[in-house]
Amino acid sequence: MLNTRLYVVMVLALGLVAGIACSDDETPAGPTAGTLSVTLTTPNMDDGAILFEVTGPDIVSVTVTVPEHYTHVGHDGSTLTIVIVGDIESGLLVGFDVPDASAVASYSATALQVADRTNELRGTLSGYDLTVE
């Protein structure tokens, strides 16, 4: 009888240990650093310069995505001020590194000024859209 009880206790203990080892209940990892991007949609085919801001917490660095463009970045706390000059089209403008890429909703981008390729400022920014993703 003693051997049977010992056997049952050992089987139950091994089953419990195996169950814990195979558990899918992992502790969620902390924030995952990553790169977010700013994409432009423009209503015009002859943009030559854009000045825009990106706001959000803890922006680490900026990556220029079109090397043919002249790009200047100013960083002041939680705001990037970026000017890009060149033949600008709809598409990816810049990338920026953040400590938590899942917090994309914490970041936004706003066009401040746009000029055409003859350096004339656009009278309106209607139709310009900057998306952070």
MODELLER restraints for C-alpha pairs under 7 A, 6 or more apart:
rsr = mdl.restraints
at = mdl.atoms
rsr.add(forms.Gaussian(group=physical.xy_distance, feature=features.Distance(at['CA:31:A'], at['CA:99:A']), mean=6.84, stdev=0.5))
rsr.add(forms.Gaussian(group=physical.xy_distance, feature=features.Distance(at['CA:31:A'], at['CA:100:A']), mean=4.89, stdev=0.5))
rsr.add(forms.Gaussian(group=physical.xy_distance, feature=features.Distance(at['CA:32:A'], at['CA:99:A']), mean=6.40, stdev=0.5))
rsr.add(forms.Gaussian(group=physical.xy_distance, feature=features.Distance(at['CA:32:A'], at['CA:100:A']), mean=4.95, stdev=0.5))
rsr.add(forms.Gaussian(group=physical.xy_distance, feature=features.Distance(at['CA:32:A'], at['CA:101:A']), mean=6.16, stdev=0.5))
rsr.add(forms.Gaussian(group=physical.xy_distance, feature=features.Distance(at['CA:33:A'], at['CA:98:A']), mean=5.71, stdev=0.5))
rsr.add(forms.Gaussian(group=physical.xy_distance, feature=features.Distance(at['CA:33:A'], at['CA:99:A']), mean=4.09, stdev=0.5))
rsr.add(forms.Gaussian(group=physical.xy_distance, feature=features.Distance(at['CA:33:A'], at['CA:100:A']), mean=4.67, stdev=0.5))
rsr.add(forms.Gaussian(group=physical.xy_distance, feature=features.Distance(at['CA:33:A'], at['CA:101:A']), mean=5.58, stdev=0.5))
rsr.add(forms.Gaussian(group=physical.xy_distance, feature=features.Distance(at['CA:34:A'], at['CA:97:A']), mean=5.67, stdev=0.5))
rsr.add(forms.Gaussian(group=physical.xy_distance, feature=features.Distance(at['CA:34:A'], at['CA:98:A']), mean=5.68, stdev=0.5))
rsr.add(forms.Gaussian(group=physical.xy_distance, feature=features.Distance(at['CA:34:A'], at['CA:99:A']), mean=6.51, stdev=0.5))
rsr.add(forms.Gaussian(group=physical.xy_distance, feature=features.Distance(at['CA:34:A'], at['CA:100:A']), mean=6.50, stdev=0.5))
rsr.add(forms.Gaussian(group=physical.xy_distance, feature=features.Distance(at['CA:34:A'], at['CA:101:A']), mean=4.94, stdev=0.5))
rsr.add(forms.Gaussian(group=physical.xy_distance, feature=features.Distance(at['CA:35:A'], at['CA:95:A']), mean=6.24, stdev=0.5))
rsr.add(forms.Gaussian(group=physical.xy_distance, feature=features.Distance(at['CA:35:A'], at['CA:96:A']), mean=5.37, stdev=0.5))
rsr.add(forms.Gaussian(group=physical.xy_distance, feature=features.Distance(at['CA:35:A'], at['CA:97:A']), mean=4.34, stdev=0.5))
rsr.add(forms.Gaussian(group=physical.xy_distance, feature=features.Distance(at['CA:35:A'], at['CA:98:A']), mean=6.14, stdev=0.5))
rsr.add(forms.Gaussian(group=physical.xy_distance, feature=features.Distance(at['CA:35:A'], at['CA:101:A']), mean=6.52, stdev=0.5))
rsr.add(forms.Gaussian(group=physical.xy_distance, feature=features.Distance(at['CA:36:A'], at['CA:95:A']), mean=5.56, stdev=0.5))
rsr.add(forms.Gaussian(group=physical.xy_distance, feature=features.Distance(at['CA:36:A'], at['CA:96:A']), mean=5.43, stdev=0.5))
rsr.add(forms.Gaussian(group=physical.xy_distance, feature=features.Distance(at['CA:36:A'], at['CA:97:A']), mean=6.34, stdev=0.5))
rsr.add(forms.Gaussian(group=physical.xy_distance, feature=features.Distance(at['CA:36:A'], at['CA:101:A']), mean=6.71, stdev=0.5))
rsr.add(forms.Gaussian(group=physical.xy_distance, feature=features.Distance(at['CA:36:A'], at['CA:132:A']), mean=6.70, stdev=0.5))
rsr.add(forms.Gaussian(group=physical.xy_distance, feature=features.Distance(at['CA:36:A'], at['CA:133:A']), mean=5.52, stdev=0.5))
rsr.add(forms.Gaussian(group=physical.xy_distance, feature=features.Distance(at['CA:37:A'], at['CA:94:A']), mean=5.79, stdev=0.5))
rsr.add(forms.Gaussian(group=physical.xy_distance, feature=features.Distance(at['CA:37:A'], at['CA:95:A']), mean=4.14, stdev=0.5))
rsr.add(forms.Gaussian(group=physical.xy_distance, feature=features.Distance(at['CA:37:A'], at['CA:96:A']), mean=6.21, stdev=0.5))
rsr.add(forms.Gaussian(group=physical.xy_distance, feature=features.Distance(at['CA:37:A'], at['CA:132:A']), mean=5.57, stdev=0.5))
rsr.add(forms.Gaussian(group=physical.xy_distance, feature=features.Distance(at['CA:37:A'], at['CA:133:A']), mean=5.42, stdev=0.5))
rsr.add(forms.Gaussian(group=physical.xy_distance, feature=features.Distance(at['CA:38:A'], at['CA:92:A']), mean=6.02, stdev=0.5))
rsr.add(forms.Gaussian(group=physical.xy_distance, feature=features.Distance(at['CA:38:A'], at['CA:93:A']), mean=5.68, stdev=0.5))
rsr.add(forms.Gaussian(group=physical.xy_distance, feature=features.Distance(at['CA:38:A'], at['CA:94:A']), mean=5.50, stdev=0.5))
rsr.add(forms.Gaussian(group=physical.xy_distance, feature=features.Distance(at['CA:38:A'], at['CA:95:A']), mean=6.23, stdev=0.5))
rsr.add(forms.Gaussian(group=physical.xy_distance, feature=features.Distance(at['CA:38:A'], at['CA:130:A']), mean=6.37, stdev=0.5))
rsr.add(forms.Gaussian(group=physical.xy_distance, feature=features.Distance(at['CA:38:A'], at['CA:131:A']), mean=5.48, stdev=0.5))
rsr.add(forms.Gaussian(group=physical.xy_distance, feature=features.Distance(at['CA:38:A'], at['CA:132:A']), mean=4.68, stdev=0.5))
rsr.add(forms.Gaussian(group=physical.xy_distance, feature=features.Distance(at['CA:38:A'], at['CA:133:A']), mean=6.66, stdev=0.5))
rsr.add(forms.Gaussian(group=physical.xy_distance, feature=features.Distance(at['CA:39:A'], at['CA:91:A']), mean=5.19, stdev=0.5))
rsr.add(forms.Gaussian(group=physical.xy_distance, feature=features.Distance(at['CA:39:A'], at['CA:92:A']), mean=4.29, stdev=0.5))
rsr.add(forms.Gaussian(group=physical.xy_distance, feature=features.Distance(at['CA:39:A'], at['CA:93:A']), mean=5.60, stdev=0.5))
rsr.add(forms.Gaussian(group=physical.xy_distance, feature=features.Distance(at['CA:39:A'], at['CA:130:A']), mean=5.55, stdev=0.5))
rsr.add(forms.Gaussian(group=physical.xy_distance, feature=features.Distance(at['CA:39:A'], at['CA:131:A']), mean=5.15, stdev=0.5))
rsr.add(forms.Gaussian(group=physical.xy_distance, feature=features.Distance(at['CA:39:A'], at['CA:132:A']), mean=6.57, stdev=0.5))
rsr.add(forms.Gaussian(group=physical.xy_distance, feature=features.Distance(at['CA:40:A'], at['CA:90:A']), mean=5.03, stdev=0.5))
rsr.add(forms.Gaussian(group=physical.xy_distance, feature=features.Distance(at['CA:40:A'], at['CA:91:A']), mean=5.18, stdev=0.5))
rsr.add(forms.Gaussian(group=physical.xy_distance, feature=features.Distance(at['CA:40:A'], at['CA:92:A']), mean=6.29, stdev=0.5))
rsr.add(forms.Gaussian(group=physical.xy_distance, feature=features.Distance(at['CA:40:A'], at['CA:93:A']), mean=6.61, stdev=0.5))
rsr.add(forms.Gaussian(group=physical.xy_distance, feature=features.Distance(at['CA:40:A'], at['CA:129:A']), mean=5.77, stdev=0.5))
rsr.add(forms.Gaussian(group=physical.xy_distance, feature=features.Distance(at['CA:40:A'], at['CA:130:A']), mean=4.72, stdev=0.5))
rsr.add(forms.Gaussian(group=physical.xy_distance, feature=features.Distance(at['CA:40:A'], at['CA:131:A']), mean=6.58, stdev=0.5))
rsr.add(forms.Gaussian(group=physical.xy_distance, feature=features.Distance(at['CA:41:A'], at['CA:90:A']), mean=4.62, stdev=0.5))
rsr.add(forms.Gaussian(group=physical.xy_distance, feature=features.Distance(at['CA:41:A'], at['CA:91:A']), mean=6.57, stdev=0.5))
rsr.add(forms.Gaussian(group=physical.xy_distance, feature=features.Distance(at['CA:41:A'], at['CA:128:A']), mean=5.67, stdev=0.5))
rsr.add(forms.Gaussian(group=physical.xy_distance, feature=features.Distance(at['CA:41:A'], at['CA:129:A']), mean=5.04, stdev=0.5))
rsr.add(forms.Gaussian(group=physical.xy_distance, feature=features.Distance(at['CA:41:A'], at['CA:130:A']), mean=6.46, stdev=0.5))
rsr.add(forms.Gaussian(group=physical.xy_distance, feature=features.Distance(at['CA:42:A'], at['CA:89:A']), mean=6.85, stdev=0.5))
rsr.add(forms.Gaussian(group=physical.xy_distance, feature=features.Distance(at['CA:42:A'], at['CA:90:A']), mean=5.46, stdev=0.5))
rsr.add(forms.Gaussian(group=physical.xy_distance, feature=features.Distance(at['CA:42:A'], at['CA:127:A']), mean=6.26, stdev=0.5))
rsr.add(forms.Gaussian(group=physical.xy_distance, feature=features.Distance(at['CA:42:A'], at['CA:128:A']), mean=4.82, stdev=0.5))
rsr.add(forms.Gaussian(group=physical.xy_distance, feature=features.Distance(at['CA:42:A'], at['CA:129:A']), mean=6.71, stdev=0.5))
rsr.add(forms.Gaussian(group=physical.xy_distance, feature=features.Distance(at['CA:43:A'], at['CA:127:A']), mean=5.50, stdev=0.5))
rsr.add(forms.Gaussian(group=physical.xy_distance, feature=features.Distance(at['CA:43:A'], at['CA:128:A']), mean=6.43, stdev=0.5))
rsr.add(forms.Gaussian(group=physical.xy_distance, feature=features.Distance(at['CA:45:A'], at['CA:89:A']), mean=6.77, stdev=0.5))
rsr.add(forms.Gaussian(group=physical.xy_distance, feature=features.Distance(at['CA:46:A'], at['CA:116:A']), mean=5.56, stdev=0.5))
rsr.add(forms.Gaussian(group=physical.xy_distance, feature=features.Distance(at['CA:46:A'], at['CA:117:A']), mean=5.85, stdev=0.5))
rsr.add(forms.Gaussian(group=physical.xy_distance, feature=features.Distance(at['CA:47:A'], at['CA:87:A']), mean=6.31, stdev=0.5))
rsr.add(forms.Gaussian(group=physical.xy_distance, feature=features.Distance(at['CA:47:A'], at['CA:88:A']), mean=5.27, stdev=0.5))
rsr.add(forms.Gaussian(group=physical.xy_distance, feature=features.Distance(at['CA:47:A'], at['CA:89:A']), mean=6.93, stdev=0.5))
rsr.add(forms.Gaussian(group=physical.xy_distance, feature=features.Distance(at['CA:47:A'], at['CA:115:A']), mean=6.01, stdev=0.5))
rsr.add(forms.Gaussian(group=physical.xy_distance, feature=features.Distance(at['CA:47:A'], at['CA:116:A']), mean=4.29, stdev=0.5))
rsr.add(forms.Gaussian(group=physical.xy_distance, feature=features.Distance(at['CA:47:A'], at['CA:117:A']), mean=5.65, stdev=0.5))
rsr.add(forms.Gaussian(group=physical.xy_distance, feature=features.Distance(at['CA:48:A'], at['CA:85:A']), mean=5.72, stdev=0.5))
rsr.add(forms.Gaussian(group=physical.xy_distance, feature=features.Distance(at['CA:48:A'], at['CA:86:A']), mean=5.09, stdev=0.5))
rsr.add(forms.Gaussian(group=physical.xy_distance, feature=features.Distance(at['CA:48:A'], at['CA:87:A']), mean=5.23, stdev=0.5))
rsr.add(forms.Gaussian(group=physical.xy_distance, feature=features.Distance(at['CA:48:A'], at['CA:88:A']), mean=5.70, stdev=0.5))
rsr.add(forms.Gaussian(group=physical.xy_distance, feature=features.Distance(at['CA:48:A'], at['CA:115:A']), mean=5.72, stdev=0.5))
rsr.add(forms.Gaussian(group=physical.xy_distance, feature=features.Distance(at['CA:48:A'], at['CA:116:A']), mean=4.69, stdev=0.5))
rsr.add(forms.Gaussian(group=physical.xy_distance, feature=features.Distance(at['CA:48:A'], at['CA:117:A']), mean=4.09, stdev=0.5))
rsr.add(forms.Gaussian(group=physical.xy_distance, feature=features.Distance(at['CA:48:A'], at['CA:119:A']), mean=6.95, stdev=0.5))
rsr.add(forms.Gaussian(group=physical.xy_distance, feature=features.Distance(at['CA:49:A'], at['CA:84:A']), mean=5.53, stdev=0.5))
rsr.add(forms.Gaussian(group=physical.xy_distance, feature=features.Distance(at['CA:49:A'], at['CA:85:A']), mean=4.31, stdev=0.5))
rsr.add(forms.Gaussian(group=physical.xy_distance, feature=features.Distance(at['CA:49:A'], at['CA:86:A']), mean=6.23, stdev=0.5))
rsr.add(forms.Gaussian(group=physical.xy_distance, feature=features.Distance(at['CA:49:A'], at['CA:88:A']), mean=6.91, stdev=0.5))
rsr.add(forms.Gaussian(group=physical.xy_distance, feature=features.Distance(at['CA:49:A'], at['CA:114:A']), mean=5.65, stdev=0.5))
rsr.add(forms.Gaussian(group=physical.xy_distance, feature=features.Distance(at['CA:49:A'], at['CA:115:A']), mean=5.12, stdev=0.5))
rsr.add(forms.Gaussian(group=physical.xy_distance, feature=features.Distance(at['CA:49:A'], at['CA:116:A']), mean=6.63, stdev=0.5))
rsr.add(forms.Gaussian(group=physical.xy_distance, feature=features.Distance(at['CA:50:A'], at['CA:83:A']), mean=5.65, stdev=0.5))
rsr.add(forms.Gaussian(group=physical.xy_distance, feature=features.Distance(at['CA:50:A'], at['CA:84:A']), mean=5.45, stdev=0.5))
rsr.add(forms.Gaussian(group=physical.xy_distance, feature=features.Distance(at['CA:50:A'], at['CA:85:A']), mean=6.71, stdev=0.5))
rsr.add(forms.Gaussian(group=physical.xy_distance, feature=features.Distance(at['CA:50:A'], at['CA:113:A']), mean=5.80, stdev=0.5))
rsr.add(forms.Gaussian(group=physical.xy_distance, feature=features.Distance(at['CA:50:A'], at['CA:114:A']), mean=4.41, stdev=0.5))
rsr.add(forms.Gaussian(group=physical.xy_distance, feature=features.Distance(at['CA:50:A'], at['CA:115:A']), mean=6.47, stdev=0.5))
rsr.add(forms.Gaussian(group=physical.xy_distance, feature=features.Distance(at['CA:51:A'], at['CA:82:A']), mean=5.75, stdev=0.5))
rsr.add(forms.Gaussian(group=physical.xy_distance, feature=features.Distance(at['CA:51:A'], at['CA:83:A']), mean=4.40, stdev=0.5))
rsr.add(forms.Gaussian(group=physical.xy_distance, feature=features.Distance(at['CA:51:A'], at['CA:84:A']), mean=6.66, stdev=0.5))
rsr.add(forms.Gaussian(group=physical.xy_distance, feature=features.Distance(at['CA:51:A'], at['CA:111:A']), mean=6.20, stdev=0.5))
rsr.add(forms.Gaussian(group=physical.xy_distance, feature=features.Distance(at['CA:51:A'], at['CA:112:A']), mean=5.48, stdev=0.5))
rsr.add(forms.Gaussian(group=physical.xy_distance, feature=features.Distance(at['CA:51:A'], at['CA:113:A']), mean=5.10, stdev=0.5))
rsr.add(forms.Gaussian(group=physical.xy_distance, feature=features.Distance(at['CA:51:A'], at['CA:114:A']), mean=6.31, stdev=0.5))
rsr.add(forms.Gaussian(group=physical.xy_distance, feature=features.Distance(at['CA:52:A'], at['CA:81:A']), mean=5.95, stdev=0.5))
rsr.add(forms.Gaussian(group=physical.xy_distance, feature=features.Distance(at['CA:52:A'], at['CA:82:A']), mean=5.44, stdev=0.5))
rsr.add(forms.Gaussian(group=physical.xy_distance, feature=features.Distance(at['CA:52:A'], at['CA:83:A']), mean=6.51, stdev=0.5))
rsr.add(forms.Gaussian(group=physical.xy_distance, feature=features.Distance(at['CA:52:A'], at['CA:109:A']), mean=6.89, stdev=0.5))
rsr.add(forms.Gaussian(group=physical.xy_distance, feature=features.Distance(at['CA:52:A'], at['CA:110:A']), mean=5.50, stdev=0.5))
rsr.add(forms.Gaussian(group=physical.xy_distance, feature=features.Distance(at['CA:52:A'], at['CA:111:A']), mean=4.31, stdev=0.5))
rsr.add(forms.Gaussian(group=physical.xy_distance, feature=features.Distance(at['CA:52:A'], at['CA:112:A']), mean=5.05, stdev=0.5))
rsr.add(forms.Gaussian(group=physical.xy_distance, feature=features.Distance(at['CA:52:A'], at['CA:113:A']), mean=6.95, stdev=0.5))
rsr.add(forms.Gaussian(group=physical.xy_distance, feature=features.Distance(at['CA:53:A'], at['CA:79:A']), mean=6.65, stdev=0.5))
rsr.add(forms.Gaussian(group=physical.xy_distance, feature=features.Distance(at['CA:53:A'], at['CA:80:A']), mean=5.47, stdev=0.5))
rsr.add(forms.Gaussian(group=physical.xy_distance, feature=features.Distance(at['CA:53:A'], at['CA:81:A']), mean=4.57, stdev=0.5))
rsr.add(forms.Gaussian(group=physical.xy_distance, feature=features.Distance(at['CA:53:A'], at['CA:82:A']), mean=6.11, stdev=0.5))
rsr.add(forms.Gaussian(group=physical.xy_distance, feature=features.Distance(at['CA:53:A'], at['CA:109:A']), mean=5.46, stdev=0.5))
rsr.add(forms.Gaussian(group=physical.xy_distance, feature=features.Distance(at['CA:53:A'], at['CA:110:A']), mean=5.34, stdev=0.5))
rsr.add(forms.Gaussian(group=physical.xy_distance, feature=features.Distance(at['CA:53:A'], at['CA:111:A']), mean=6.62, stdev=0.5))
rsr.add(forms.Gaussian(group=physical.xy_distance, feature=features.Distance(at['CA:54:A'], at['CA:79:A']), mean=5.71, stdev=0.5))
rsr.add(forms.Gaussian(group=physical.xy_distance, feature=features.Distance(at['CA:54:A'], at['CA:80:A']), mean=5.03, stdev=0.5))
rsr.add(forms.Gaussian(group=physical.xy_distance, feature=features.Distance(at['CA:54:A'], at['CA:81:A']), mean=6.62, stdev=0.5))
rsr.add(forms.Gaussian(group=physical.xy_distance, feature=features.Distance(at['CA:54:A'], at['CA:107:A']), mean=6.96, stdev=0.5))
rsr.add(forms.Gaussian(group=physical.xy_distance, feature=features.Distance(at['CA:54:A'], at['CA:108:A']), mean=5.62, stdev=0.5))
rsr.add(forms.Gaussian(group=physical.xy_distance, feature=features.Distance(at['CA:54:A'], at['CA:109:A']), mean=4.31, stdev=0.5))
rsr.add(forms.Gaussian(group=physical.xy_distance, feature=features.Distance(at['CA:54:A'], at['CA:110:A']), mean=6.64, stdev=0.5))
rsr.add(forms.Gaussian(group=physical.xy_distance, feature=features.Distance(at['CA:55:A'], at['CA:78:A']), mean=5.65, stdev=0.5))
rsr.add(forms.Gaussian(group=physical.xy_distance, feature=features.Distance(at['CA:55:A'], at['CA:79:A']), mean=4.51, stdev=0.5))
rsr.add(forms.Gaussian(group=physical.xy_distance, feature=features.Distance(at['CA:55:A'], at['CA:80:A']), mean=6.36, stdev=0.5))
rsr.add(forms.Gaussian(group=physical.xy_distance, feature=features.Distance(at['CA:55:A'], at['CA:107:A']), mean=5.53, stdev=0.5))
rsr.add(forms.Gaussian(group=physical.xy_distance, feature=features.Distance(at['CA:55:A'], at['CA:108:A']), mean=5.47, stdev=0.5))
rsr.add(forms.Gaussian(group=physical.xy_distance, feature=features.Distance(at['CA:55:A'], at['CA:109:A']), mean=6.44, stdev=0.5))
rsr.add(forms.Gaussian(group=physical.xy_distance, feature=features.Distance(at['CA:56:A'], at['CA:78:A']), mean=5.31, stdev=0.5))
rsr.add(forms.Gaussian(group=physical.xy_distance, feature=features.Distance(at['CA:56:A'], at['CA:79:A']), mean=6.63, stdev=0.5))
rsr.add(forms.Gaussian(group=physical.xy_distance, feature=features.Distance(at['CA:56:A'], at['CA:106:A']), mean=5.64, stdev=0.5))
rsr.add(forms.Gaussian(group=physical.xy_distance, feature=features.Distance(at['CA:56:A'], at['CA:107:A']), mean=4.43, stdev=0.5))
rsr.add(forms.Gaussian(group=physical.xy_distance, feature=features.Distance(at['CA:56:A'], at['CA:108:A']), mean=6.77, stdev=0.5))
rsr.add(forms.Gaussian(group=physical.xy_distance, feature=features.Distance(at['CA:57:A'], at['CA:78:A']), mean=5.28, stdev=0.5))
rsr.add(forms.Gaussian(group=physical.xy_distance, feature=features.Distance(at['CA:58:A'], at['CA:78:A']), mean=6.39, stdev=0.5))
rsr.add(forms.Gaussian(group=physical.xy_distance, feature=features.Distance(at['CA:58:A'], at['CA:98:A']), mean=6.23, stdev=0.5))
rsr.add(forms.Gaussian(group=physical.xy_distance, feature=features.Distance(at['CA:58:A'], at['CA:99:A']), mean=6.88, stdev=0.5))
rsr.add(forms.Gaussian(group=physical.xy_distance, feature=features.Distance(at['CA:59:A'], at['CA:78:A']), mean=6.78, stdev=0.5))
rsr.add(forms.Gaussian(group=physical.xy_distance, feature=features.Distance(at['CA:59:A'], at['CA:96:A']), mean=6.78, stdev=0.5))
rsr.add(forms.Gaussian(group=physical.xy_distance, feature=features.Distance(at['CA:59:A'], at['CA:97:A']), mean=6.04, stdev=0.5))
rsr.add(forms.Gaussian(group=physical.xy_distance, feature=features.Distance(at['CA:59:A'], at['CA:98:A']), mean=5.06, stdev=0.5))
rsr.add(forms.Gaussian(group=physical.xy_distance, feature=features.Distance(at['CA:60:A'], at['CA:97:A']), mean=5.26, stdev=0.5))
rsr.add(forms.Gaussian(group=physical.xy_distance, feature=features.Distance(at['CA:60:A'], at['CA:98:A']), mean=5.62, stdev=0.5))
rsr.add(forms.Gaussian(group=physical.xy_distance, feature=features.Distance(at['CA:61:A'], at['CA:96:A']), mean=5.53, stdev=0.5))
rsr.add(forms.Gaussian(group=physical.xy_distance, feature=features.Distance(at['CA:61:A'], at['CA:97:A']), mean=5.34, stdev=0.5))
rsr.add(forms.Gaussian(group=physical.xy_distance, feature=features.Distance(at['CA:62:A'], at['CA:94:A']), mean=6.89, stdev=0.5))
rsr.add(forms.Gaussian(group=physical.xy_distance, feature=features.Distance(at['CA:62:A'], at['CA:95:A']), mean=5.73, stdev=0.5))
rsr.add(forms.Gaussian(group=physical.xy_distance, feature=features.Distance(at['CA:62:A'], at['CA:96:A']), mean=4.26, stdev=0.5))
rsr.add(forms.Gaussian(group=physical.xy_distance, feature=features.Distance(at['CA:62:A'], at['CA:97:A']), mean=6.46, stdev=0.5))
rsr.add(forms.Gaussian(group=physical.xy_distance, feature=features.Distance(at['CA:63:A'], at['CA:94:A']), mean=5.74, stdev=0.5))
rsr.add(forms.Gaussian(group=physical.xy_distance, feature=features.Distance(at['CA:63:A'], at['CA:95:A']), mean=4.88, stdev=0.5))
rsr.add(forms.Gaussian(group=physical.xy_distance, feature=features.Distance(at['CA:63:A'], at['CA:96:A']), mean=5.81, stdev=0.5))
rsr.add(forms.Gaussian(group=physical.xy_distance, feature=features.Distance(at['CA:64:A'], at['CA:94:A']), mean=5.10, stdev=0.5))
rsr.add(forms.Gaussian(group=physical.xy_distance, feature=features.Distance(at['CA:64:A'], at['CA:95:A']), mean=6.62, stdev=0.5))
rsr.add(forms.Gaussian(group=physical.xy_distance, feature=features.Distance(at['CA:65:A'], at['CA:92:A']), mean=6.94, stdev=0.5))
rsr.add(forms.Gaussian(group=physical.xy_distance, feature=features.Distance(at['CA:65:A'], at['CA:93:A']), mean=6.05, stdev=0.5))
rsr.add(forms.Gaussian(group=physical.xy_distance, feature=features.Distance(at['CA:65:A'], at['CA:94:A']), mean=5.24, stdev=0.5))
rsr.add(forms.Gaussian(group=physical.xy_distance, feature=features.Distance(at['CA:65:A'], at['CA:95:A']), mean=6.83, stdev=0.5))
rsr.add(forms.Gaussian(group=physical.xy_distance, feature=features.Distance(at['CA:69:A'], at['CA:84:A']), mean=6.29, stdev=0.5))
rsr.add(forms.Gaussian(group=physical.xy_distance, feature=features.Distance(at['CA:69:A'], at['CA:85:A']), mean=5.56, stdev=0.5))
rsr.add(forms.Gaussian(group=physical.xy_distance, feature=features.Distance(at['CA:69:A'], at['CA:86:A']), mean=4.91, stdev=0.5))
rsr.add(forms.Gaussian(group=physical.xy_distance, feature=features.Distance(at['CA:70:A'], at['CA:84:A']), mean=5.60, stdev=0.5))
rsr.add(forms.Gaussian(group=physical.xy_distance, feature=features.Distance(at['CA:70:A'], at['CA:85:A']), mean=5.04, stdev=0.5))
rsr.add(forms.Gaussian(group=physical.xy_distance, feature=features.Distance(at['CA:70:A'], at['CA:86:A']), mean=6.50, stdev=0.5))
rsr.add(forms.Gaussian(group=physical.xy_distance, feature=features.Distance(at['CA:71:A'], at['CA:83:A']), mean=5.72, stdev=0.5))
rsr.add(forms.Gaussian(group=physical.xy_distance, feature=features.Distance(at['CA:71:A'], at['CA:84:A']), mean=4.51, stdev=0.5))
rsr.add(forms.Gaussian(group=physical.xy_distance, feature=features.Distance(at['CA:71:A'], at['CA:85:A']), mean=6.51, stdev=0.5))
rsr.add(forms.Gaussian(group=physical.xy_distance, feature=features.Distance(at['CA:72:A'], at['CA:82:A']), mean=5.72, stdev=0.5))
rsr.add(forms.Gaussian(group=physical.xy_distance, feature=features.Distance(at['CA:72:A'], at['CA:83:A']), mean=5.35, stdev=0.5))
rsr.add(forms.Gaussian(group=physical.xy_distance, feature=features.Distance(at['CA:72:A'], at['CA:84:A']), mean=6.63, stdev=0.5))
rsr.add(forms.Gaussian(group=physical.xy_distance, feature=features.Distance(at['CA:73:A'], at['CA:80:A']), mean=6.62, stdev=0.5))
rsr.add(forms.Gaussian(group=physical.xy_distance, feature=features.Distance(at['CA:73:A'], at['CA:81:A']), mean=5.74, stdev=0.5))
rsr.add(forms.Gaussian(group=physical.xy_distance, feature=features.Distance(at['CA:73:A'], at['CA:82:A']), mean=4.53, stdev=0.5))
rsr.add(forms.Gaussian(group=physical.xy_distance, feature=features.Distance(at['CA:73:A'], at['CA:83:A']), mean=6.65, stdev=0.5))
rsr.add(forms.Gaussian(group=physical.xy_distance, feature=features.Distance(at['CA:74:A'], at['CA:80:A']), mean=5.61, stdev=0.5))
rsr.add(forms.Gaussian(group=physical.xy_distance, feature=features.Distance(at['CA:74:A'], at['CA:81:A']), mean=4.96, stdev=0.5))
rsr.add(forms.Gaussian(group=physical.xy_distance, feature=features.Distance(at['CA:74:A'], at['CA:82:A']), mean=6.32, stdev=0.5))
rsr.add(forms.Gaussian(group=physical.xy_distance, feature=features.Distance(at['CA:75:A'], at['CA:81:A']), mean=6.41, stdev=0.5))
rsr.add(forms.Gaussian(group=physical.xy_distance, feature=features.Distance(at['CA:104:A'], at['CA:133:A']), mean=6.42, stdev=0.5))
rsr.add(forms.Gaussian(group=physical.xy_distance, feature=features.Distance(at['CA:107:A'], at['CA:132:A']), mean=6.77, stdev=0.5))
rsr.add(forms.Gaussian(group=physical.xy_distance, feature=features.Distance(at['CA:108:A'], at['CA:132:A']), mean=6.07, stdev=0.5))
rsr.add(forms.Gaussian(group=physical.xy_distance, feature=features.Distance(at['CA:109:A'], at['CA:130:A']), mean=5.70, stdev=0.5))
rsr.add(forms.Gaussian(group=physical.xy_distance, feature=features.Distance(at['CA:109:A'], at['CA:131:A']), mean=6.59, stdev=0.5))
rsr.add(forms.Gaussian(group=physical.xy_distance, feature=features.Distance(at['CA:109:A'], at['CA:132:A']), mean=6.62, stdev=0.5))
rsr.add(forms.Gaussian(group=physical.xy_distance, feature=features.Distance(at['CA:110:A'], at['CA:130:A']), mean=6.31, stdev=0.5))
rsr.add(forms.Gaussian(group=physical.xy_distance, feature=features.Distance(at['CA:114:A'], at['CA:121:A']), mean=5.82, stdev=0.5))
rsr.add(forms.Gaussian(group=physical.xy_distance, feature=features.Distance(at['CA:114:A'], at['CA:122:A']), mean=5.66, stdev=0.5))
rsr.add(forms.Gaussian(group=physical.xy_distance, feature=features.Distance(at['CA:115:A'], at['CA:121:A']), mean=4.12, stdev=0.5))
rsr.add(forms.Gaussian(group=physical.xy_distance, feature=features.Distance(at['CA:115:A'], at['CA:122:A']), mean=5.42, stdev=0.5))
rsr.add(forms.Gaussian(group=physical.xy_distance, feature=features.Distance(at['CA:116:A'], at['CA:122:A']), mean=6.93, stdev=0.5))
